């Protein structure tokens, strides 16, 4: 599955514990990454400073669902059930 252009759910719903340029402590769940544009595209996509955790994420129907709203719900739920 390819990412849905303009979705951005993976840049909002989950927490990211590794440093992100401009976010040295990562980001909490539910907060937009500062590199997510207003049209929900990653400004770091394809750039060497993009964190490995971000470039390693692969879109999959199980986590991305049928649309952006479902992706936000599923990724948010996964965040909650795996939070330590």
N, CA, C and O atoms as CSV, one atom per row, in Angstrom:
chain,resi,resn,atom,element,x,y,z
A,1,UNK,N,N,0.851,-1.182,0.000
A,1,UNK,CA,C,0.000,0.000,0.000
A,1,UNK,C,C,0.888,1.233,0.000
A,1,UNK,O,O,1.887,1.279,0.717
A,2,UNK,N,N,0.533,2.226,-0.793
A,2,UNK,CA,C,1.224,3.511,-0.789
A,2,UNK,C,C,0.543,4.455,0.188
A,2,UNK,O,O,-0.657,4.346,0.441
A,3,UNK,N,N,1.321,5.381,0.733
A,3,UNK,CA,C,0.738,6.397,1.606
A,3,UNK,C,C,-0.309,7.198,0.832
A,3,UNK,O,O,-0.179,7.431,-0.370
A,4,UNK,N,N,-1.358,7.615,1.561
A,4,UNK,CA,C,-2.343,8.518,0.967
A,4,UNK,C,C,-1.778,9.925,1.012
A,4,UNK,O,O,-1.468,10.435,2.089
A,5,UNK,N,N,-1.641,10.546,-0.123
A,5,UNK,CA,C,-1.118,11.907,-0.146
A,5,UNK,C,C,-2.035,12.815,0.656
A,5,UNK,O,O,-3.250,12.823,0.459
A,6,UNK,N,N,-1.440,13.577,1.561
A,6,UNK,CA,C,-2.204,14.508,2.378
A,6,UNK,C,C,-2.850,13.887,3.599
A,6,UNK,O,O,-3.695,14.520,4.230
A,7,UNK,N,N,-2.477,12.666,3.949
A,7,UNK,CA,C,-3.053,12.012,5.129
A,7,UNK,C,C,-2.398,12.549,6.406
A,7,UNK,O,O,-3.044,13.240,7.193
A,8,UNK,N,N,-1.116,12.232,6.609
A,8,UNK,CA,C,-0.376,12.731,7.766
A,8,UNK,C,C,-0.713,12.089,9.094
A,8,UNK,O,O,-0.207,12.531,10.126
A,9,UNK,N,N,-1.555,11.055,9.110
A,9,UNK,CA,C,-1.949,10.430,10.372
A,9,UNK,C,C,-0.746,9.910,11.157
A,9,UNK,O,O,-0.712,10.010,12.384
A,10,UNK,N,N,0.239,9.356,10.451
A,10,UNK,CA,C,1.418,8.808,11.131
A,10,UNK,C,C,2.319,9.911,11.682
A,10,UNK,O,O,3.237,9.630,12.452
A,11,UNK,N,N,2.072,11.145,11.301
A,11,UNK,CA,C,2.842,12.288,11.801
A,11,UNK,C,C,2.087,13.022,12.917
A,11,UNK,O,O,2.551,14.040,13.431
A,12,UNK,N,N,0.932,12.494,13.277
A,12,UNK,CA,C,0.107,13.115,14.313
A,12,UNK,C,C,-0.188,12.127,15.446
A,12,UNK,O,O,0.137,12.404,16.600
A,13,UNK,N,N,-0.793,10.993,15.134
A,13,UNK,CA,C,-1.317,10.087,16.152
A,13,UNK,C,C,-0.259,9.465,17.067
A,13,UNK,O,O,-0.417,9.521,18.286
A,14,UNK,N,N,0.807,8.880,16.531
A,14,UNK,CA,C,1.754,8.217,17.439
A,14,UNK,C,C,2.746,9.181,18.078
A,14,UNK,O,O,3.025,10.262,17.560
A,15,UNK,N,N,3.266,8.749,19.221
A,15,UNK,CA,C,4.385,9.480,19.806
A,15,UNK,C,C,5.651,9.071,19.056
A,15,UNK,O,O,5.718,7.991,18.469
A,16,UNK,N,N,6.639,9.940,19.085
A,16,UNK,CA,C,7.953,9.625,18.521
A,16,UNK,C,C,8.962,9.950,19.615
A,16,UNK,O,O,9.094,11.104,20.024
A,17,UNK,N,N,9.670,8.933,20.084
A,17,UNK,CA,C,10.581,9.136,21.205
A,17,UNK,C,C,11.983,9.547,20.756
A,17,UNK,O,O,12.777,10.022,21.569
A,18,UNK,N,N,12.290,9.373,19.494
A,18,UNK,CA,C,13.618,9.775,19.018
A,18,UNK,C,C,13.609,11.249,18.629
A,18,UNK,O,O,12.557,11.806,18.315
A,19,UNK,N,N,14.777,11.875,18.650
A,19,UNK,CA,C,14.850,13.286,18.262
A,19,UNK,C,C,14.422,13.508,16.818
A,19,UNK,O,O,14.668,12.681,15.939
A,20,UNK,N,N,13.784,14.635,16.602
A,20,UNK,CA,C,13.372,15.091,15.278
A,20,UNK,C,C,13.980,16.483,15.140
A,20,UNK,O,O,13.996,17.234,16.115
A,21,UNK,N,N,14.478,16.851,13.967
A,21,UNK,CA,C,14.992,18.216,13.836
A,21,UNK,C,C,13.964,19.238,14.332
A,21,UNK,O,O,12.823,19.270,13.872
A,22,UNK,N,N,14.394,20.059,15.269
A,22,UNK,CA,C,13.497,21.056,15.853
A,22,UNK,C,C,12.656,20.537,17.005
A,22,UNK,O,O,11.989,21.316,17.686
A,23,UNK,N,N,12.680,19.234,17.231
A,23,UNK,CA,C,11.953,18.591,18.333
A,23,UNK,C,C,12.916,17.600,18.984
A,23,UNK,O,O,12.774,16.392,18.792
A,24,UNK,N,N,13.884,18.084,19.743
A,24,UNK,CA,C,14.940,17.212,20.258
A,24,UNK,C,C,14.463,16.108,21.193
A,24,UNK,O,O,15.168,15.118,21.387
A,25,UNK,N,N,13.292,16.263,21.768
A,25,UNK,CA,C,12.748,15.225,22.651
A,25,UNK,C,C,11.683,14.387,21.953
A,25,UNK,O,O,10.945,13.649,22.606
A,26,UNK,N,N,11.601,14.497,20.626
A,26,UNK,CA,C,10.567,13.782,19.896
A,26,UNK,C,C,9.248,14.524,19.984
A,26,UNK,O,O,9.231,15.746,20.132
A,27,UNK,N,N,8.142,13.798,19.895
A,27,UNK,CA,C,6.831,14.435,19.983
A,27,UNK,C,C,5.849,13.521,20.682
A,27,UNK,O,O,5.917,12.301,20.531
A,28,UNK,N,N,4.933,14.101,21.450
A,28,UNK,CA,C,3.919,13.288,22.118
A,28,UNK,C,C,2.828,12.841,21.149
A,28,UNK,O,O,2.632,13.441,20.092
A,29,UNK,N,N,2.132,11.790,21.524
A,29,UNK,CA,C,1.011,11.295,20.735
A,29,UNK,C,C,-0.050,12.384,20.592
A,29,UNK,O,O,-0.333,13.127,21.531
A,30,UNK,N,N,-0.618,12.458,19.414
A,30,UNK,CA,C,-1.696,13.408,19.158
A,30,UNK,C,C,-1.230,14.797,18.772
A,30,UNK,O,O,-2.049,15.643,18.411
A,31,UNK,N,N,0.059,15.047,18.841
A,31,UNK,CA,C,0.606,16.358,18.465
A,31,UNK,C,C,1.182,16.275,17.051
A,31,UNK,O,O,1.864,15.310,16.706
A,32,UNK,N,N,0.903,17.293,16.240
A,32,UNK,CA,C,1.450,17.330,14.883
A,32,UNK,C,C,2.965,17.508,14.943
A,32,UNK,O,O,3.478,18.296,15.737
A,33,UNK,N,N,3.660,16.776,14.105
A,33,UNK,CA,C,5.086,17.012,13.942
A,33,UNK,C,C,5.239,18.398,13.321
A,33,UNK,O,O,4.438,18.791,12.474
A,34,UNK,N,N,6.251,19.130,13.735
A,34,UNK,CA,C,6.432,20.484,13.198
A,34,UNK,C,C,6.805,20.470,11.724
A,34,UNK,O,O,6.774,21.511,11.068
A,35,UNK,N,N,7.157,19.303,11.197
A,35,UNK,CA,C,7.527,19.198,9.787
A,35,UNK,C,C,6.368,18.741,8.913
A,35,UNK,O,O,6.550,18.506,7.718
A,36,UNK,N,N,5.185,18.613,9.490
A,36,UNK,CA,C,4.000,18.259,8.717
A,36,UNK,C,C,3.395,19.548,8.180
A,36,UNK,O,O,2.992,20.424,8.945
A,37,UNK,N,N,3.334,19.654,6.868
A,37,UNK,CA,C,2.860,20.891,6.241
A,37,UNK,C,C,1.349,21.068,6.429
A,37,UNK,O,O,0.665,20.163,6.906
A,38,UNK,N,N,0.847,22.226,6.055
A,38,UNK,CA,C,-0.588,22.497,6.188
A,38,UNK,C,C,-1.424,21.583,5.285
A,38,UNK,O,O,-2.619,21.408,5.521
A,39,UNK,N,N,-0.810,21.010,4.269
A,39,UNK,CA,C,-1.522,20.054,3.407
A,39,UNK,C,C,-1.137,18.618,3.767
A,39,UNK,O,O,-1.294,17.697,2.965
A,40,UNK,N,N,-0.627,18.450,4.994
A,40,UNK,CA,C,-0.304,17.143,5.571
A,40,UNK,C,C,0.719,16.346,4.772
A,40,UNK,O,O,0.557,15.143,4.569
A,41,UNK,N,N,1.758,17.013,4.325
A,41,UNK,CA,C,2.888,16.352,3.682
A,41,UNK,C,C,4.132,16.604,4.526
A,41,UNK,O,O,4.268,17.664,5.138
A,42,UNK,N,N,5.042,15.628,4.560
A,42,UNK,CA,C,6.262,15.755,5.353
A,42,UNK,C,C,7.271,16.634,4.631
A,42,UNK,O,O,7.669,16.344,3.502
A,43,UNK,N,N,7.681,17.709,5.290
A,43,UNK,CA,C,8.693,18.603,4.717
A,43,UNK,C,C,10.092,17.975,4.728
A,43,UNK,O,O,10.995,18.475,4.057
A,44,UNK,N,N,10.279,16.890,5.481
A,44,UNK,CA,C,11.578,16.219,5.534
A,44,UNK,C,C,11.649,14.997,4.618
A,44,UNK,O,O,12.694,14.354,4.521
A,45,UNK,N,N,10.551,14.680,3.953
A,45,UNK,CA,C,10.508,13.475,3.117
A,45,UNK,C,C,11.641,13.498,2.093
A,45,UNK,O,O,11.819,14.481,1.373
A,46,UNK,N,N,12.405,12.404,2.037
A,46,UNK,CA,C,13.498,12.283,1.094
A,46,UNK,C,C,14.772,13.003,1.488
A,46,UNK,O,O,15.757,12.968,0.750
A,47,UNK,N,N,14.767,13.655,2.641
A,47,UNK,CA,C,15.956,14.397,3.090
A,47,UNK,C,C,16.713,13.561,4.115
A,47,UNK,O,O,16.102,12.779,4.844
A,48,UNK,N,N,18.039,13.714,4.182
A,48,UNK,CA,C,18.835,12.888,5.100
A,48,UNK,C,C,18.514,13.127,6.572
A,48,UNK,O,O,18.747,12.236,7.390
A,49,UNK,N,N,17.997,14.277,6.935
A,49,UNK,CA,C,17.696,14.543,8.343
A,49,UNK,C,C,16.363,13.951,8.799
A,49,UNK,O,O,16.011,14.053,9.974
A,50,UNK,N,N,15.627,13.339,7.886
A,50,UNK,CA,C,14.381,12.669,8.273
A,50,UNK,C,C,14.734,11.504,9.201
A,50,UNK,O,O,15.574,10.676,8.845
A,51,UNK,N,N,14.115,11.422,10.376
A,51,UNK,CA,C,14.458,10.383,11.346
A,51,UNK,C,C,14.187,8.969,10.805
A,51,UNK,O,O,13.231,8.761,10.058
A,52,UNK,N,N,15.021,8.015,11.181
A,52,UNK,CA,C,14.817,6.629,10.738
A,52,UNK,C,C,13.439,6.079,11.113
A,52,UNK,O,O,12.853,5.313,10.349
A,53,UNK,N,N,12.919,6.463,12.282
A,53,UNK,CA,C,11.598,5.970,12.678
A,53,UNK,C,C,10.528,6.413,11.681
A,53,UNK,O,O,9.562,5.687,11.445
A,54,UNK,N,N,10.694,7.578,11.108
A,54,UNK,CA,C,9.729,8.081,10.133
A,54,UNK,C,C,9.916,7.411,8.776
A,54,UNK,O,O,8.949,6.966,8.158
A,55,UNK,N,N,11.153,7.343,8.322
A,55,UNK,CA,C,11.381,6.734,7.014
A,55,UNK,C,C,11.124,5.235,7.040
A,55,UNK,O,O,10.869,4.638,5.995
A,56,UNK,N,N,11.188,4.616,8.219
A,56,UNK,CA,C,10.929,3.188,8.343
A,56,UNK,C,C,9.457,2.818,8.376
A,56,UNK,O,O,9.113,1.649,8.200
A,57,UNK,N,N,8.572,3.799,8.599
A,57,UNK,CA,C,7.137,3.504,8.652
A,57,UNK,C,C,6.647,3.138,7.256
A,57,UNK,O,O,6.903,3.862,6.294
A,58,UNK,N,N,5.949,2.026,7.149
A,58,UNK,CA,C,5.386,1.592,5.874
A,58,UNK,C,C,3.862,1.570,5.989
A,58,UNK,O,O,3.296,0.957,6.893
A,59,UNK,N,N,3.231,2.243,5.065
A,59,UNK,CA,C,1.765,2.257,5.046
A,59,UNK,C,C,1.247,0.829,4.884
A,59,UNK,O,O,1.768,0.050,4.085
A,60,UNK,N,N,0.221,0.505,5.649
A,60,UNK,CA,C,-0.389,-0.815,5.596
A,60,UNK,C,C,-1.866,-0.652,5.935
A,60,UNK,O,O,-2.217,0.095,6.848
A,61,UNK,N,N,-2.714,-1.335,5.217
A,61,UNK,CA,C,-4.154,-1.192,5.428
A,61,UNK,C,C,-4.548,-1.492,6.872
A,61,UNK,O,O,-5.520,-0.925,7.371
A,62,UNK,N,N,-3.812,-2.376,7.555
A,62,UNK,CA,C,-4.157,-2.704,8.943
A,62,UNK,C,C,-4.032,-1.506,9.868
A,62,UNK,O,O,-4.806,-1.387,10.817
A,63,UNK,N,N,-3.084,-0.619,9.621
A,63,UNK,CA,C,-2.921,0.553,10.473
A,63,UNK,C,C,-3.452,1.833,9.825
A,63,UNK,O,O,-3.783,2.794,10.519
A,64,UNK,N,N,-3.529,1.841,8.513
A,64,UNK,CA,C,-3.971,3.054,7.807
A,64,UNK,C,C,-5.464,3.043,7.483
A,64,UNK,O,O,-6.036,4.077,7.138
A,65,UNK,N,N,-6.088,1.877,7.594
A,65,UNK,CA,C,-7.525,1.795,7.358
A,65,UNK,C,C,-7.930,2.210,5.955
A,65,UNK,O,O,-7.146,2.135,5.009
A,66,UNK,N,N,-9.170,2.649,5.849
A,66,UNK,CA,C,-9.733,3.033,4.558
A,66,UNK,C,C,-9.600,4.516,4.251
A,66,UNK,O,O,-9.719,4.926,3.096
A,67,UNK,N,N,-9.351,5.330,5.289
A,67,UNK,CA,C,-9.226,6.770,5.074
A,67,UNK,C,C,-8.439,7.395,6.226
A,67,UNK,O,O,-8.068,6.708,7.177
A,68,UNK,N,N,-8.192,8.676,6.134
A,68,UNK,CA,C,-7.381,9.384,7.133
A,68,UNK,C,C,-7.976,9.292,8.539
A,68,UNK,O,O,-7.248,9.074,9.507
A,69,UNK,N,N,-9.292,9.457,8.654
A,69,UNK,CA,C,-9.933,9.407,9.976
A,69,UNK,C,C,-9.735,8.047,10.632
A,69,UNK,O,O,-9.465,7.961,11.830
A,70,UNK,N,N,-9.869,6.988,9.842
A,70,UNK,CA,C,-9.658,5.649,10.397
A,70,UNK,C,C,-8.192,5.466,10.785
A,70,UNK,O,O,-7.900,4.848,11.809
A,71,UNK,N,N,-7.274,5.990,9.989
A,71,UNK,CA,C,-5.845,5.897,10.316
A,71,UNK,C,C,-5.549,6.591,11.643
A,71,UNK,O,O,-4.811,6.056,12.470
A,72,UNK,N,N,-6.117,7.773,11.850
A,72,UNK,CA,C,-5.920,8.489,13.116
A,72,UNK,C,C,-6.443,7.641,14.278
A,72,UNK,O,O,-5.782,7.527,15.310
A,73,UNK,N,N,-7.624,7.047,14.115
A,73,UNK,CA,C,-8.204,6.221,15.187
A,73,UNK,C,C,-7.343,4.991,15.472
A,73,UNK,O,O,-7.034,4.703,16.628
A,74,UNK,N,N,-6.956,4.264,14.419
A,74,UNK,CA,C,-6.184,3.027,14.610
A,74,UNK,C,C,-4.808,3.335,15.194
A,74,UNK,O,O,-4.391,2.682,16.151
A,75,UNK,N,N,-4.106,4.301,14.648
A,75,UNK,CA,C,-2.791,4.643,15.165
A,75,UNK,C,C,-2.877,5.189,16.595
A,75,UNK,O,O,-1.991,4.928,17.410
A,76,UNK,N,N,-3.924,5.936,16.900
A,76,UNK,CA,C,-4.134,6.414,18.261
A,76,UNK,C,C,-4.401,5.267,19.234
A,76,UNK,O,O,-3.888,5.254,20.353
A,77,UNK,N,N,-5.206,4.312,18.793
A,77,UNK,CA,C,-5.492,3.134,19.616
A,77,UNK,C,C,-4.218,2.321,19.850
A,77,UNK,O,O,-3.948,1.898,20.974
A,78,UNK,N,N,-3.433,2.101,18.786
A,78,UNK,CA,C,-2.169,1.381,18.930
A,78,UNK,C,C,-1.231,2.100,19.899
A,78,UNK,O,O,-0.540,1.461,20.692
A,79,UNK,N,N,-1.212,3.417,19.832
A,79,UNK,CA,C,-0.390,4.202,20.757
A,79,UNK,C,C,-0.819,3.938,22.208
A,79,UNK,O,O,0.021,3.730,23.084
A,80,UNK,N,N,-2.116,3.948,22.444
A,80,UNK,CA,C,-2.622,3.742,23.814
A,80,UNK,C,C,-2.319,2.351,24.348
A,80,UNK,O,O,-1.900,2.205,25.497
A,81,UNK,N,N,-2.528,1.324,23.523
A,81,UNK,CA,C,-2.342,-0.039,24.023
A,81,UNK,C,C,-0.875,-0.438,24.146
A,81,UNK,O,O,-0.556,-1.434,24.796
A,82,UNK,N,N,0.018,0.331,23.527
A,82,UNK,CA,C,1.444,-0.010,23.633
A,82,UNK,C,C,2.201,0.972,24.526
A,82,UNK,O,O,3.408,0.822,24.715
A,83,UNK,N,N,1.515,1.971,25.075
A,83,UNK,CA,C,2.175,2.962,25.942
A,83,UNK,C,C,2.651,2.285,27.231
A,83,UNK,O,O,1.962,1.449,27.814
A,84,UNK,N,N,3.819,2.670,27.637
A,84,UNK,CA,C,4.379,2.071,28.872
A,84,UNK,C,C,3.986,2.877,30.079
A,84,UNK,O,O,4.360,2.533,31.200
